[in-house]
Amino acid sequence: MNIPTRDRRALSLALLSLLQFLIAIDVTVVNVALPSIGARFGAGTASLSWVVTGYTLAGGGLLLLGGRLTDLFGRRRMFLLGAVLFGAASLAAGLAPNLETLIAARFAQGVGEALASPAAMSLIALLFPGPAERAKALGVWGAISASGLVVGVLLSGAIVQLLDWRWIFGVNVPIVTAVVALAPRLVRADGPRASGGRLDLPGAALLTGGPLALVHGALSGSVASLLVGAVLLAAFVTVEARTDHPLVPLSFFTHRARAVANAATIPLSAGLSAMFFLVTLYLQDVVGLGPFQAGLAYLPFCAVLLIAIHSASSLIGTLGMWRTALAGLLLTAAGLGWLARLPDEGGLWVDVLPGMLAVAAGMGLGLLALQNAALSDVTEADAGAASGVQRSVDQLGGSLGLAVLVGAAVGGGATQAVDFRAAFAWAAAAVLAAAAGVVLAAPRKRTPR
């Protein structure tokens, strides 16, 4: 069956976005289900935290390796391999007989994401080479991905209440099967690959182990773990500087636009992750909403997020990437600042929702603009690496930021609401610092007279 090129590109974008939608869902789908999982396996809060962070840390830590594999062995091959692994790990998570198996399956899901996500993103970058059409395509991909974060919260509440927590993983299996069956028909086959490349496995191990140690240290208050994490990340930089085939050459970051975009993504992703986690707790523990009601409270957030992402490509064309990114950062900081004033006995409509909506608008504009900037001047040779760097920064920034901010929220002897206020205040300050960095360091094109 011959499909016109334009239709094939649109269908390919839809297929690539569908898997990313599932990947995004699994970032947040476990949050509401954690009490049921803990009751089933007799696990405490510390053990359950790895069900959440294991997925994002494995994905974020190995995304650079996934980007390198994509460039060496082919985008479609890596997309299909990642999809198969993600689906198999989802099945294993749903059938897990104990907590250890569930955590291992979550790590395997993250590995599947690390292969599939940079492959999908680089395929989109090459399918839509023009700046305007690429911004529009990435807007569609980003909107579907971002909506998956919210759908995960809604889906978890409904499934846990009506079925069983195991089905939050089981629903992935038939959808991934359909993606794997359709991809060879819609996504173009990989061309001949360059020979002679090697994989930087020590670098991948250090980039995964360093953040794992830092997250453990932030959540447990272990200074030793924090020091180990810092040493491992320093060793990663040393290895990348000396190896002949690094995950990504350090010279990659001499490209000013990419470096600024990736640096600004870290606090923005941390703010989003912290908002999802802490607001969900606040809505249930303070406002008194049930799990499904708390999920429904995110519907306005999702609507504003989708509108912002839809508008971002037009704003990028009008204002440019950096002004759009700055607007997104400032809106996000304003929303987090509003949440930093949460009262001890607050309500959804006045105390929570305005801050959530500002964060939604800021994320929709900021993340898409920074994503475009992070893919500046990519070529066939380095599109996978650029995509892997951007996704890795997004994932690890969210994981590390969440660990630090959650540590701030539960530490000390203050009341729960005061702890929430401190966490959101730190998050707002970090995003404001990123906005200042964009103003000072973003590359500017000289306007001809």
C-alpha positions in Angstrom: 0.0 0.0 0.0 1.5 3.3 -1.2 1.0 6.2 1.2 1.7 9.8 0.0 4.8 11.3 1.6 2.9 13.9 3.5 0.4 11.4 4.9 3.2 9.0 5.8 5.0 11.8 7.7 1.9 12.6 9.6 1.1 9.0 10.4 4.8 8.4 11.5 4.5 11.4 13.8 1.3 10.0 15.3 2.9 6.6 15.9 6.1 8.0 17.4 4.0 10.2 19.7 1.8 7.3 20.8 4.7 5.4 22.3 6.0 8.6 23.9 2.5 9.1 25.4 2.8 5.7 27.1 6.3 6.5 28.3 5.0 9.8 29.8 2.0 8.1 31.4 4.3 5.7 33.3 6.2 8.6 34.9 3.1 9.6 36.9 0.8 6.5 36.8 2.2 4.9 39.9 1.8 7.9 42.2 -1.9 7.3 43.2 -1.3 3.5 43.2 1.6 3.5 45.7 -0.5 2.9 48.8 -2.1 -0.2 47.2 1.3 -1.5 46.1 2.6 -1.0 49.6 -0.3 -2.8 51.1 0.1 -5.7 48.7 3.8 -6.2 49.4 4.1 -4.8 52.9 6.5 -2.1 51.8 7.3 1.2 53.5 7.6 4.6 51.9 11.3 4.5 51.5 11.1 1.2 49.5 8.1 2.4 47.4 10.0 5.6 46.4 12.2 3.4 44.1 9.1 2.4 42.1 8.9 6.0 41.1 12.5 7.1 40.8 13.9 3.8 39.4 12.0 4.4 36.1 13.1 7.9 35.5 16.7 7.4 36.7 17.3 4.4 34.5 15.7 6.2 31.5 17.6 9.5 32.1 20.9 7.9 32.9 20.9 5.7 29.8 19.4 8.2 27.3 22.8 9.4 26.1 23.7 5.7 25.4 20.4 5.4 23.6 21.2 8.4 21.5 24.6 7.0 20.6 23.1 3.6 19.7 20.6 5.4 17.6 23.3 7.1 15.6 25.4 3.9 15.2 22.7 1.3 14.5 19.7 3.1 13.1 16.8 5.1 14.4 14.0 2.7 13.4 15.9 -0.3 14.8 16.4 1.3 18.2 12.8 2.6 18.3 11.5 -0.9 17.7 13.9 -2.5 20.2 13.1 0.1 22.9 9.3 -0.4 22.3 9.6 -4.2 22.6 11.6 -3.9 25.8 9.2 -1.3 27.3 6.2 -3.5 26.5 7.9 -6.7 28.0 8.9 -4.8 31.1 5.3 -3.4 31.5 4.0 -7.0 31.4 6.6 -8.0 34.0 5.6 -5.1 36.3 2.0 -6.0 36.1 2.7 -9.7 37.0 5.4 -8.9 39.6 5.1 -11.4 42.6 7.1 -9.1 44.9 8.4 -5.5 45.3 11.9 -6.4 44.1 10.6 -7.7 40.8 8.4 -4.7 40.4 11.3 -2.3 40.9 13.5 -4.3 38.5 10.7 -4.1 35.9 10.5 -0.4 36.4 14.2 -0.1 35.8 13.8 -2.2 32.6 11.0 0.2 31.5 13.4 3.0 31.8 16.0 1.2 29.7 13.3 0.8 27.0 12.6 4.5 27.1 16.3 5.2 26.8 16.3 3.4 23.5 13.0 4.5 22.1 12.7 8.1 23.1 15.9 9.6 21.5 15.2 7.5 18.4 11.7 8.9 18.1 12.8 12.5 18.7 15.7 12.3 16.1 13.3 10.7 13.6 11.0 13.6 14.0 13.9 16.1 13.7 14.9 14.5 10.4 11.3 14.0 9.1 10.6 17.7 9.5 13.9 19.5 8.7 12.5 23.0 8.3 12.5 25.2 11.5 8.8 26.0 11.3 7.6 22.5 10.5 9.9 21.0 13.1 8.6 23.4 15.7 5.1 22.3 14.8 5.9 18.6 14.8 7.7 18.8 18.1 4.7 20.8 19.4 2.5 17.8 18.6 5.0 15.4 20.1 5.4 17.5 23.2 1.6 18.0 23.6 0.9 14.3 23.5 3.9 13.5 25.8 2.9 16.2 28.3 -0.7 15.2 28.3 0.5 11.7 29.2 1.8 13.0 32.5 -1.6 14.1 33.5 -3.4 11.1 32.0 -1.2 9.0 34.2 -2.6 10.6 37.3 -6.2 10.3 36.1 -5.7 6.7 34.8 -4.1 5.5 38.0 -7.0 6.8 40.2 -9.6 5.2 38.0 -7.8 1.9 37.5 -6.9 1.5 41.2 -10.5 2.3 42.2 -12.3 0.2 39.6 -9.9 -2.7 38.8 -6.5 -3.4 40.4 -3.1 -1.5 40.5 -1.5 -4.2 38.2 -3.6 -2.9 35.3 -1.8 0.4 35.3 1.1 -1.5 33.7 -1.0 -4.1 31.8 -2.8 -1.5 29.6 0.6 -0.7 27.9 1.0 -4.2 26.4 -1.7 -4.2 23.6 -0.8 -0.6 22.6 2.9 -1.3 22.4 2.1 -4.4 20.4 0.2 -2.2 17.9 3.0 0.3 17.7 5.6 -2.5 17.0 3.3 -4.0 14.3 2.7 -0.6 12.5 6.2 1.0 12.7 7.8 -1.0 9.9 5.0 0.1 7.6 5.1 3.8 8.4 8.6 4.7 9.5 11.2 4.6 6.8 13.9 1.9 7.0 17.3 2.9 8.3 20.0 3.6 5.7 23.6 2.4 5.7 25.3 3.3 9.0 28.8 4.6 9.5 31.3 1.9 10.6 34.0 2.1 13.2 32.0 3.5 16.1 32.3 2.2 19.7 30.1 2.4 22.7 31.1 4.3 25.8 29.8 1.8 28.4 31.9 3.2 31.3 30.4 6.6 30.7 26.9 5.2 30.6 27.5 3.3 33.9 28.9 6.5 35.6 26.0 8.7 34.3 23.5 6.2 35.7 25.2 5.5 39.0 26.0 9.1 39.8 22.4 10.3 39.8 21.2 7.1 41.6 23.7 7.9 44.5 22.6 11.5 44.6 18.9 10.7 44.7 19.5 8.1 47.5 21.5 10.7 49.4 18.9 13.4 49.0 16.0 11.1 50.1 17.9 9.5 53.0 20.0 12.4 54.1 23.2 10.3 53.6 26.2 12.6 53.1 28.2 9.6 52.0 25.8 8.8 49.1 25.9 12.5 48.0 29.7 12.4 47.9 29.7 9.2 46.0 27.3 10.6 43.5 29.4 13.7 43.0 32.6 11.6 42.5 30.9 9.4 40.0 29.7 12.4 38.0 33.1 14.0 38.1 34.6 10.7 36.9 32.0 10.7 34.0 33.3 14.1 32.8 36.9 12.8 33.0 36.0 9.6 31.1 34.2 11.6 28.4 37.1 13.9 28.0 39.6 11.1 27.5 37.7 8.4 25.6 37.9 8.2 21.8 34.2 7.4 21.4 32.3 9.3 24.2 28.6 9.1 24.6 28.6 12.7 23.6 31.8 14.7 22.9 32.3 17.5 25.5 32.8 19.8 22.5 29.1 19.2 21.8 28.4 21.7 24.7 30.5 24.4 23.1 27.5 25.0 20.9 26.1 27.9 22.9 22.4 27.5 22.1 22.4 23.8 23.1 24.4 24.3 26.3 22.1 27.1 27.5 18.9 25.2 26.5 20.0 22.0 28.3 21.1 23.9 31.5 17.8 25.8 31.7 15.8 22.6 31.2 17.1 21.1 34.5 15.3 23.5 37.0 12.2 23.6 34.7 11.9 19.8 34.7 12.5 19.7 38.5 9.8 22.3 39.1 7.3 20.2 37.0 8.2 16.9 38.8 7.9 18.5 42.2 4.6 20.1 41.4 3.0 16.8 40.3 4.3 15.0 43.4 3.7 17.6 46.1 0.4 19.0 44.8 -1.0 15.4 44.6 -0.1 14.9 48.2 -1.5 18.3 49.2 -4.8 17.7 47.5 -5.3 14.4 49.3 -3.7 15.1 52.7 -4.7 18.7 53.2 -7.6 19.5 50.9 -9.2 16.1 51.5 -9.8 14.9 48.0 -9.9 11.2 47.2 -7.5 9.7 44.7 -9.8 9.9 41.7 -10.9 13.5 42.6 -7.3 14.5 42.9 -6.7 13.2 39.4 -9.6 15.1 38.1 -8.2 18.3 39.6 -5.5 18.1 37.0 -7.9 18.5 34.1 -7.6 22.3 34.0 -3.8 22.0 34.2 -3.9 19.6 31.2 -6.1 21.9 29.2 -3.9 25.0 29.7 -0.8 22.9 29.0 -2.1 21.8 25.7 -3.2 25.3 24.7 0.3 26.6 25.6 2.1 23.9 23.6 -0.2 24.6 20.7 0.6 28.3 20.9 4.3 27.8 21.4 5.3 27.2 17.8 3.5 30.4 16.7 5.2 32.4 19.6 8.6 30.9 18.6 8.0 32.2 15.1 7.1 35.6 16.3 9.3 36.2 19.4 12.1 33.7 18.7 13.1 30.7 20.8 14.8 32.6 23.6 12.1 35.1 24.3 9.5 32.3 24.3 11.7 30.3 26.7 12.1 33.2 29.0 8.3 33.8 29.0 7.8 30.2 30.0 10.4 30.3 32.7 8.9 33.4 34.3 5.3 32.0 34.1 6.5 28.8 35.8 8.4 30.7 38.5 5.2 32.7 39.2 3.1 29.6 39.5 5.6 27.9 41.8 5.7 31.2 43.8 1.9 31.1 44.2 2.2 27.5 45.5 4.9 28.5 47.9 2.1 30.4 49.9 -0.1 27.3 50.4 -1.9 27.7 53.7 -2.2 25.0 56.4 -5.9 24.4 55.5 -6.2 25.4 51.8 -8.7 24.8 49.0 -8.3 23.8 45.4 -9.8 26.8 43.6 -8.0 29.7 45.3 -4.9 28.2 46.8 -3.8 25.5 44.4 -5.4 25.9 40.9 -4.0 29.4 40.0 -0.5 28.2 40.7 -1.0 25.0 38.7 -2.4 26.9 35.7 0.6 29.3 35.7 3.0 26.3 35.8 1.1 24.6 33.0 1.3 27.7 30.7 5.0 28.2 31.6 5.9 24.6 31.0 4.1 24.4 27.6 6.0 27.5 26.3 9.3 26.9 28.1 10.0 23.2 27.6 9.0 23.4 23.9 11.2 26.4 23.2 14.1 24.9 25.1 13.6 21.6 23.3 13.9 23.4 19.9 17.0 25.2 21.0 18.6 22.0 22.2 18.2 20.6 18.7 19.8 23.6 17.0 21.9 22.8 13.9 21.6 19.0 14.3 22.7 16.8 11.4 22.2 13.2 10.3 25.4 12.4 12.3 24.5 13.9 15.6 20.7 14.1 15.7 20.5 11.1 18.0 23.1 12.5 20.4 21.4 15.8 20.6 18.0 14.2 21.3 19.6 11.9 23.9 21.2 14.8 25.7 18.0 16.8 25.8 15.9 13.9 27.1 18.6 12.9 29.6 18.8 16.4 31.0 15.0 16.5 31.2 14.7 13.1 33.0 17.7 13.5 35.3 16.8 17.1 36.1 13.3 16.0 37.1 14.5 13.1 39.2 17.3 14.9 41.0 15.2 18.0 41.5 12.3 16.0 42.9 14.5 14.2 45.3 16.0 17.5 46.6 12.6 19.2 46.9 10.8 16.3 48.4 13.7 16.1 50.9 13.0 19.7 51.7 9.2 19.1 52.0 9.5 16.3 54.5 12.5 17.5 56.5 12.5 19.5 59.7 9.8 19.8 62.3 7.5 22.3 60.6 4.0 21.5 59.7 3.3 19.8 56.4 2.0 22.9 54.6 5.0 24.9 55.7 7.3 22.2 54.3 5.4 22.4 51.0 5.9 26.1 51.0 9.6 25.7 51.5 9.9 23.2 48.7 7.9 25.3 46.2 9.9 28.4 47.2 13.2 26.7 46.4 11.7 25.4 43.1 10.6 29.0 42.2 14.0 30.4 43.0 15.8 27.8 40.8 13.5 28.5 37.8 14.1 32.3 38.3 17.9 31.6 38.3 17.4 29.7 35.0 15.5 32.7 33.6 18.4 35.0 34.6 20.8 32.6 32.9 18.9 32.7 29.7 18.9 36.5 29.7 22.6 36.6 30.3 23.9 33.7 28.3 21.5 32.9 25.4 23.0 33.6 22.0 21.5 36.6 20.2 21.4 37.2 16.5 22.6 40.6 15.5 19.7 42.5 13.8 20.9 44.1 10.5 20.3 47.8 10.1 
